Amino acid sequence: MQAKIEKIGPLSALAINNIQEVAGNGTEFLSFREKLSLANISHPEKIVEWKGARIAIKAALDCISLPYPGFFKDEHGKSQPMDGFGHVSLTHTRGVAAAIFHKDMPVGIDMDFVREKIVRLGPKFLDDSEIKFLGTDPLLHTIAWSAKESIYKCQGKKGISLKENILLFPFKLEDKIIKAKVYQSDFSDHFYQVKVEHEKDMVLTYTIW
């Protein structure tokens, strides 16, 4: 998927970058706490993934003229701005990193490569009704997985099952927006919309409002 910075609205933007292309970029914008976190990462691949995601969120914030406040993970593992204002979600996979920010609304973003084996894994994360309309198409299954991951990140709490608590309404390959709900949980019947983009062998999904 091509690198891009996209302004979604006055209060929201997303950015996608090639991790290797930005690996040498400076990190002077990071908060002191983030620089400590980065210093404690020893694996070279994890370092560039971590940097790539932060550089993506910095680009998204620049796009809507907001300062970079620094981010930390809360008790549920969800990234939060250190100044307490706004909502962020980060993702990376095989050389690509992406981030989305919204000043007022919770967000979730995910990227995945299409894999043939995901069809076999379907029963682990899909409801029977979802398996029925998805058929055996690996791309549709990857979109479903990614959409559920974006919703999981958006709701921001541990203990939510992709299979038992997130239900996707029927969709087709040409659909650009998927509707879904979180149910049978503390967030029962909380409805979501997920934007879908796919290019070659990669899928990008993110929550919209």
Secondary structure, 3 states (H helix, E strand, C coil): CCCEEEEEECCEEEEEEEHHHHCCCCCCCCCHHHHHHHHCCCCHHHHHHHHHHHHHHHHHHHHCCCCCCCEEECCCCCEEECCCCCEEEEEEECCEEEEEEECCCCCCEEEEECCCCHHHHHHHHCCHHHHHHHCCCHHHHHHHHHHHHHHHHHHCCCCCCCCCCEEECCCCCCCCEEEEEECCCCCCCEEEEEEEEEECCEEEEEEEC
